[in-house]
Amino acid sequence: MTSFPKARITRITTAREQEEQAAADALPEAEDSDDDAWDPFEET
């Protein structure tokens, strides 16, 4: 606080709130596919 004397705390969040926000912002997981039609590591 001494480095930023005019700083104001405007919101305090708990770890649970941060986890919930991160989960809401996260991209959906890709579905596992049984289709092995394309393998990015397969040498041609």
N, C-alpha and C positions, 0 to 999 in steps of 0.2 A: 504494500500500500504506500510505502514511502516513495517508491519509484513513480507512482501515478497518483498523486494526492487528490486529483479531481475525479478519479474513477469511482463509479457507483455500481454496486451489485444490484442488478435489476431482476434476476431470477436465479433461484437455487433449485437444482433438480437432484433427485435421488438416483442411485445406481439403477434401481428398477425402472425409473422413468427413462433413463438414458438407454437401457436395454430395449425397452418397448419401442422407443423412437428409432433405434437402429434396426430393429426387426421390421418396422413399418417402412423404412426407407430402403431396405435391402432388395436387391433384385430377386425375383423368384428363382428357385432352383430348377435347373434343367432336368427334364424327365429322363430317366434311364431308358434306353431303347434296346430292345433285343435284336434290332436290325443292325447287322454287322456289315452293311453294304459299303460303308466308307470308313477306312481306318487312316487317320492322318499320319501314322508312323509306318504304314506299309510301304515297302520299297517296290517300285514298279520297274 
